[in-house]
């Protein structure tokens, strides 16, 4: 078991860290205030390969592994979580096509997505179907050489401007979750309307909107994967997605720790830096311990993904722990900063707002506990009584 990053991973880490500091850090607070993530920054992220890290070079990607992906996401999220979640949602869409698409679909859509020429979005959640995704109301009905899609999607990251989307819809109501299919939808599809951009507590600079599908018409060949297998597909795609979101939580938590440590060395009270006080030291120690634990869980899940092994339990464990860890870290960061932490003068206020979404997006903490328990009980482990 090797806990050291490979040379290529360290080089990537350094490259992305420098990029984030140089390109994303300036005006990050203003972007949050304006609730806008500029398109030119997406292009700059694409120029260094961040929009297609895990996809093969022949498909326009960087051809790197999942360890590289989580390293990059952590570095981006350390500076600007809105930029990180823009990449995550885009990758979720592209990865769904990469895993389940036909060769024709992959050759048509992935090069543009991997190069960042097109931005992707992934539409599963609906106004009345969140954690219970199987209760979705959006339907897809065959009509000659087309599918007609009717319904509405909610909380769609990149939804306002994505040119390529993967959308889930019911194709056989009688089969419940086994009657849902996935479809590729282009941004200019007839009948597709972008909903109002949401005003959010955190991740304000990222784009989140609804998708309104009023007899939206797409070609028959835009069915993604097998008919009625869309829900099963999402479970596999979400494993990888949860690993990425976990890395984002680690990045935000690292920002909380590093900023708090710097502040504790500078802030004077009672004639000395507050970092000299045990109460502050213990908070920093807890933050550092949980941060390292979360990162190791993320790397473990990413390694399994790289090896092509099933990682449903490990991805959910990483997501559960890292998302709750970052919330605890953000609370401590604000506490260490005191009154200043409650103002926009210091970025921990933004970290605090951003952290909460990590416990909600791509499956709430409650859903992760259900997934983990289900995986444990499926293992058929025989427990021997101590009596």
SULJOSUL-V412029 format. One record per residue. N is the residue number from 1. RES is the residue in one small letter. SS is DSSP state (a for helix, b for strand, c for the rest). PHI is phi in whole degrees, 0 to 359 (999 if undefined). Layout:
n:res:ss:phi
N:RES:SS:PHI
N:RES:SS:PHI
This chain:
n:res:ss:phi
1:x:c:999
2:x:c:248
3:x:c:265
4:x:c:267
5:x:c:289
6:x:c:290
7:x:a:302
8:x:a:293
9:x:a:289
10:x:a:294
11:x:a:295
12:x:a:299
13:x:a:303
14:x:a:294
15:x:a:296
16:x:a:290
17:x:a:299
18:x:a:297
19:x:a:299
20:x:a:298
21:x:a:291
22:x:a:283
23:x:a:260
24:x:a:262
25:x:c:296
26:x:c:300
27:x:c:69
28:x:a:297
29:x:a:293
30:x:a:291
31:x:a:297
32:x:a:297
33:x:a:296
34:x:a:277
35:x:c:55
36:x:c:211
37:x:c:250
38:x:c:295
39:x:a:297
40:x:a:293
41:x:a:286
42:x:a:298
43:x:a:297
44:x:a:294
45:x:a:294
46:x:a:295
47:x:a:298
48:x:c:257
49:x:c:89
50:x:c:287
51:x:c:271
52:x:c:215
53:x:c:305
54:x:c:267
55:x:c:260
56:x:c:294
57:x:a:303
58:x:a:293
59:x:a:256
60:x:c:94
61:x:c:268
62:x:c:273
63:x:c:70
64:x:c:262
65:x:c:266
66:x:a:289
67:x:a:300
68:x:a:299
69:x:a:300
70:x:a:289
71:x:a:298
72:x:a:295
73:x:a:297
74:x:a:300
75:x:a:294
76:x:a:292
77:x:a:294
78:x:a:301
79:x:a:258
80:x:c:211
81:x:a:295
82:x:a:295
83:x:a:293
84:x:a:296
85:x:a:287
86:x:a:296
87:x:a:293
88:x:a:300
89:x:a:294
90:x:a:299
91:x:a:291
92:x:a:300
93:x:a:296
94:x:a:297
95:x:a:292
96:x:a:299
97:x:a:293
98:x:a:298
99:x:a:280
100:x:a:245
101:x:c:285
102:x:c:286
103:x:a:300
104:x:a:294
105:x:a:296
106:x:a:295
107:x:a:290
108:x:a:280
109:x:a:257
110:x:a:294
111:x:a:303
112:x:a:291
113:x:a:287
114:x:a:296
115:x:c:275
116:x:c:75
117:x:c:288
118:x:c:243
119:x:c:255
120:x:b:257
121:x:b:220
122:x:b:229
123:x:b:250
124:x:c:245
125:x:c:293
126:x:b:233
127:x:c:305
128:x:c:249
129:x:b:219
130:x:c:255
131:x:c:299
132:x:c:269
133:x:a:297
134:x:a:292
135:x:a:267
136:x:c:300
137:x:c:254
138:x:c:298
139:x:b:239
140:x:b:233
141:x:b:240
142:x:b:292
143:x:b:213
144:x:c:65
145:x:c:267
146:x:b:231
147:x:b:249
148:x:b:253
149:x:b:249
150:x:b:232
151:x:b:152
152:x:b:209
153:x:b:248
154:x:b:234
155:x:b:53
156:x:b:269
157:x:b:292
158:x:c:72
159:x:c:297
160:x:c:287
161:x:c:226
162:x:c:298
163:x:c:268
164:x:b:227
165:x:b:228
166:x:b:252
167:x:b:236
168:x:b:264
169:x:b:211
170:x:b:283
171:x:c:246
172:x:c:209
173:x:a:299
174:x:a:288
175:x:a:258
176:x:a:60
177:x:a:297
178:x:a:273
179:x:a:239
180:x:b:250
181:x:b:236
182:x:b:251
183:x:b:222
184:x:b:269
185:x:b:235
186:x:b:273
187:x:c:299
188:x:c:258
189:x:c:299
190:x:c:302
191:x:c:92
192:x:b:268
193:x:b:235
194:x:b:278
195:x:c:283
196:x:c:294
197:x:c:294
198:x:c:282
199:x:c:265
200:x:c:242
201:x:c:294
202:x:c:230
203:x:c:49
204:x:c:293
205:x:c:280
206:x:c:277
207:x:c:270
208:x:b:225
209:x:b:211
210:x:b:261
211:x:b:238
212:x:b:254
213:x:b:245
214:x:b:250
215:x:b:54
216:x:b:294
217:x:b:247
218:x:b:228
219:x:b:295
220:x:a:304
221:x:a:287
222:x:a:273
223:x:b:299
224:x:b:255
225:x:c:77
226:x:c:283
227:x:c:300
228:x:c:69
229:x:b:251
230:x:a:297
231:x:a:291
232:x:a:298
233:x:a:299
234:x:a:299
235:x:a:297
236:x:a:289
237:x:a:296
238:x:a:291
239:x:a:304
240:x:a:294
241:x:a:297
242:x:a:291
243:x:a:296
244:x:a:296
245:x:a:295
246:x:a:298
247:x:a:296
248:x:a:297
249:x:a:298
250:x:a:298
251:x:a:298
252:x:a:295
253:x:a:296
254:x:a:297
255:x:a:298
256:x:a:301
257:x:a:292
258:x:a:295
259:x:a:293
260:x:a:291
261:x:a:296
262:x:a:296
263:x:a:294
264:x:a:295
265:x:a:278
266:x:a:263
267:x:c:289
268:x:b:257
269:x:b:214
270:x:c:55
271:x:c:79
272:x:b:202
273:x:b:298
274:x:a:293
275:x:a:294
276:x:a:282
277:x:c:272
278:x:a:299
279:x:a:301
280:x:a:288
281:x:a:300
282:x:a:293
283:x:a:297
284:x:a:297
285:x:a:296
286:x:a:296
287:x:a:299
288:x:a:294
289:x:a:296
290:x:a:290
291:x:a:297
292:x:a:297
293:x:a:297
294:x:a:296
295:x:a:298
296:x:a:296
297:x:a:295
298:x:a:295
299:x:a:298
300:x:a:298
301:x:a:295
302:x:a:295
303:x:a:296
304:x:a:297
305:x:a:297
306:x:a:297
307:x:c:276
308:x:c:74
309:x:c:265
310:x:c:294
311:x:c:224
312:x:a:303
313:x:a:295
314:x:a:294
315:x:a:294
316:x:a:290
317:x:a:297
318:x:a:299
319:x:a:293
320:x:a:299
321:x:a:291
322:x:a:293
323:x:a:289
324:x:a:282
325:x:a:298
326:x:a:293
327:x:a:293
328:x:a:294
329:x:a:296
330:x:a:293
331:x:a:298
332:x:a:295
333:x:a:298
334:x:a:296
335:x:a:297
336:x:a:297
337:x:a:283
338:x:a:62
339:x:a:301
340:x:a:295
341:x:a:292
342:x:a:265
343:x:c:244
344:x:c:280
345:x:c:291
346:x:c:235
347:x:c:289
348:x:a:297
349:x:a:298
350:x:a:289
351:x:a:301
352:x:a:299
353:x:a:290
354:x:a:291
355:x:a:301
356:x:a:298
357:x:a:298
358:x:a:298
359:x:a:276
360:x:c:243
361:x:c:295
362:x:c:55
363:x:c:104
364:x:c:295
365:x:a:302
366:x:a:295
367:x:a:295
368:x:a:299
369:x:a:295
370:x:a:296
371:x:a:296
372:x:a:298
373:x:a:298
374:x:a:299
375:x:a:294
376:x:a:297
377:x:a:290
378:x:a:283
379:x:c:285
380:x:c:55
381:x:c:286
382:x:c:269
383:x:c:264
384:x:c:267
385:x:c:295
386:x:c:277
387:x:c:277
